[in-house]
Amino acid sequence: MRRERVVVLALDGVYPFELGIPSRILGAADGRYEVLTCSVDGRPVRTDADFGVTVEHGPEALATADTVVIAPVAPAHLADEVSGDILAALALIRPGTRIVSICTGAFVLAAAGLLDGRRATTHWQVADRFRRMFPRVDLDPDVLFVDDHPFLTSAGAASGVDICLHLVRKDHGSRLANSVARRCVVPPFRDGGQAQYIEQPVPEQGAASTAATRAWALERLDEPLTLADLSGHARMSQRTFARRFHDEVGLSPGRWLIQQRVVRARHLLESSDLTVDQIGGRVGFATGASLRQHLNAAIGVSPQAYRRTFQTAR
């Protein structure tokens, strides 16, 4: 089995937590990835904390990468123009290489002109600055990550975990991605289109949560669940339930249900020989045509194409 080489570029001012995400997540994928870390000159890198990081590789490692990850730096280290040594390092990346940015790493790609005309995201707190600096980039600051192949950009901190799990799922299917998530004790799936900033991720003390109703709904995805069904289970009015659900999840109940049904459908396409119509029924889409529509909207491929990709690998 060939291992994909992932090279993480660490720049001065890097966030230590985000720098370690690719190694931790991809390194838990049963040996499918080899993760290396480099700097633009092979020398130690200053972090935004009170310690530095010694890396094992210089920029030449970028020329060997199948995937490159640009780790984020603190906003104080962001410059209006990318430095010559960074440009020289990026120039070593082979054409067609997949390039991923975490958080403010998107500033580096945009400054190098690599995101012009493309959809991208970054941390919502620096979105206005990004727009002023890079008006040619179609910035969406409201999502966790954007996959505009071969460039993938993500928001801050934990969304680096999300995008690395997305890479595993995209390359090797949901079974391995879910296994990685369990090993790392993180949520197995947060859709890239989920909101970055959730106003109230934890209910106020004494307030009822929608978590139990979400668990209940996941066991009944094949049923035509309505807002009335969900709010009735939670013993709330529909208005209160919808507001609290969005506060906790960052999505409306309807959008969340579609997301979960697509996730379940993808798993069945990967792991079973059920027909598209049968899978549509099992996950709560009325017809196979409805499944095709929602899957295409979510990941841009048909059920048949998705199944061929992962069942060939299986």
N, C-alpha and C positions, 0 to 999 in steps of 0.2 A: 504494500500500500504506500503510495507516494504521499509524503507529508507536504502540505502547503507551507511555504515560508512566509511568515508575517514579520515585517521589520517596523519597529516603533521608533519614530524620530522624536528625541527629547531635546527641547530648546531651553535656554536660560529662562528661569521663572516658571518652570513647569510645575503643575500641581502633582504632588506625589501620588495621591489616591488614584487619579485618572491615569497616570503613567503606568500603574500596575494592573489596570483592568484587563488589557488584552492578554497579558501573560497568565493572569488568574483564570479568566473565563475560557479562552482558547486552549490554554494548557490543560484544562480538565476534559478535553474532548477526545479522550481515548487515543492520544498520540496522532491525531489527524493534522495538527499544526505544530510547526516549529516557530517559536517566537523569539526574536532577537531585538535588542535595543541598541540604538546608535545615537551619536550626536553629530553635529555638522563638521567637527574636527577631530573626533575620537577622544576628546578630553572630557573630564568631569563636568557635570552640568549643575548650575545653581538652581535650587527649587525655590518656591515661594515660602517655604518653611525655613527653619533654622538649621538645615543640613543640606549637603550636596549629594549628588548621585554619581557614582563612577560607572561608566558604561563600558562594555566589552568591545564595541565596534565603532568604526568611523563611518563616514558617509558612503564608502564603497559598498557597504552592506545593502544599501538601497537598490543598487543595480541587480541584486540577486533576488529581490522580493517578488512574490506573487501578489501580496497585499501589503500596502504601506499604511500605517496609522500615524497621523499627526496628533501628538498629545497636546493638551491645552496648556496655555500659560496664563498667569494672572493678568488682568487687564492693564495693570501698570506697565507691563512689559510689551504691550502691543505697540508697534510703530506704524506710522502712516505708510511706510514703504518697507517691503521685505529686504533684508540685507543681502549683500552679494554672496556671502557664504551659504546662506539658506537657499538662494536661487541656484547656486552651483550644485548643492546637494540634491535639490529637487530635479535638476536636469539629468541626474544619474538614473532616475527611475525609468524603466523601460516602457515604451508606448504600450497602452492596453492594460497596464497594471492597475489593479483595483486600489483605489486610494480612499481612505476613511479619515475623517476628522472627528475629534471629540471636543465639544464645547467651543472654545475660542480657537481651536485648531483651524476652523473654517476661515479665520482671518488670514492665515498663512496661504491657504489655497487661493482665496480670492485675490490677495495682493499679488500673487504670481500669475493672475489672469486665468486660472484653471476653471473657475466657476462662472465665467462670463456667459450669460444666456441660459444658465442652468438654475434649477430650483435647489435651494439649500436651506439649512437652518443653523442656528447657533443659540447660545443662552439668551433667554428673553431679556435679561438685564442689559445686555450690550447690543440689542437689536437695532436701536436707533443709531448708534455709532456705526454699526456695520452698514446700514442703509446709506448713511452720508458718505462713507468711504467707498462703497462698492455699488453704485446705482445700477450697474449692469447685471447684477445677480438678483434672481427672483427669490427673495428671502421670505420664508414662512416661519415666523418666530413662535408659532402656536403649536408646534408638533414636537414629538420626541426625537424623531430622526427622519431623514429623507434619503431614499435610495434612488439616485439618478445615475445609474450605472454608466461608467465605472467609478463615479464619485458618490460617496455616501457621507453625509454630514449628520451630526447629532448635537443635541442640546447639552446641558451641563450635568456633571457628576454622574448620577445613577443612570442617565440615558446612555452613557458609555457602556454600561452592562447590557442595556437593551440592544444596542447596535451590534455588540459582539455576539450575543445570542442570536440575533437576526442573521449574522454571517454563518453561524453553525447551522441554523435551520435552513438557510438558503442553499448551503453547500451539501448538507448531509441529512436533512429532514428533521421533523419535529421530535422524533423519538430520542435522537442523540441530544438535541437542544434541551429537551425536558430533563434528560439525565444530567447534563451539565448544570442546569439550574438547581436541581436537587442537591448536587454535590456542593455547590457554592451557596446554598440556602438563600436563593433570590427568586423573585417571581418568574415563572417560566415564560410568560408572554405578556408584553405590553405593546400594543399596536403602535407603529410609528406615527400614526395620525392622532394618537391620544394627546390631550392637552398637556403642555409643559407645566403650567402653573395652576395648581389646584388650590383654590382659596382656603378650603377647610378640609385637609386630608384626614384629620382625626376629629371625630365628632366631639362637640362640647360635652363636658362632664354632665352626665344625667340624660343626654340626648340619645334617642334611639338610633342605631346604626342600620344601614341597609345590607350589611355583610351577610346576615343569615338568609335574607331574601335572595341575594346573589347566588349563594350556595344552593338554595332551593331551586332557583331557575336553571342552574347548570345541570341539574339532574332531570330537567324537563324540557330540554331544548327542542325535542321533537313535537312539543305541544305549541299551539298558537297563542303564546303568552301575550297579554295586553298590559297596558299600564294599570288598568283596573285590577288585573290578576296580581301584579307585583305589589301594588300599594295595599291591596286587601290582605295579602300574606303578611306584609309588614305592619298592618293595622295602623295605617296612616291615610290621610286624604291624598288624592292623586297629586295635588299641587305640592303638598309638603314632601311627599316621597320623591317627586321629580327633582325638587330643589336640593334635598339632602343627598340624593343619589349623585347628582352632578357635583356637589361639593366634595363628596368622598372619592369619586372615580374620575371626574373630569370629563365625563361623557353623559349624554342623555341615556335613559334606559333603553330606548329603541336602538340607538347606535351601538350601545354596548352589547345588546343581544345579537345584532348582526355580526359584530366582531367575534363573539364567542362561537357563533354558528360556523363562521368561516374557519376558525381555528379547528373546530371539531371536524369539519369537512376535509380540511387538509390532512389531518391525521388519518382519517379513513381512506382517503385517496392513496396515501403512502403505504398503509398497512393492510388493506383489505382488497378483495376482488369484487366488492359490491359495485353495481352499476351507478352511473351518475344520478339517475332518478331515485334509486334506493338510498343513496347517501343524502340526497336532497331531502327526502322524507325523514330520515333519521335525525337530521340536524335542525329540522324545523322550517326549511324552505319548501314551499308548497310543491314545486316542480323542479326537475333538473334544469330547466331554462332559468329559473330564479337563481339556482346555485351558480350556473355559469355566469350570470350577470354580476352577482356579488363577488365571486372569486376574481373575475376579471377586473372589477373595480378596485379590489384590494391589492392584487399582486400582478395584474396585467397579463395573465395567461388563462387558457381554458383548462377545465378539469382534466381533459385528455392529455394535454401537454404537460401539466403538472405531474400527473400520474406517471407518464413515461419517464420523466426525469428521475423520480425517486424509486420507482419500481425497477428500473434498469440497474440502479446502484444497489438495490436490495438483492 
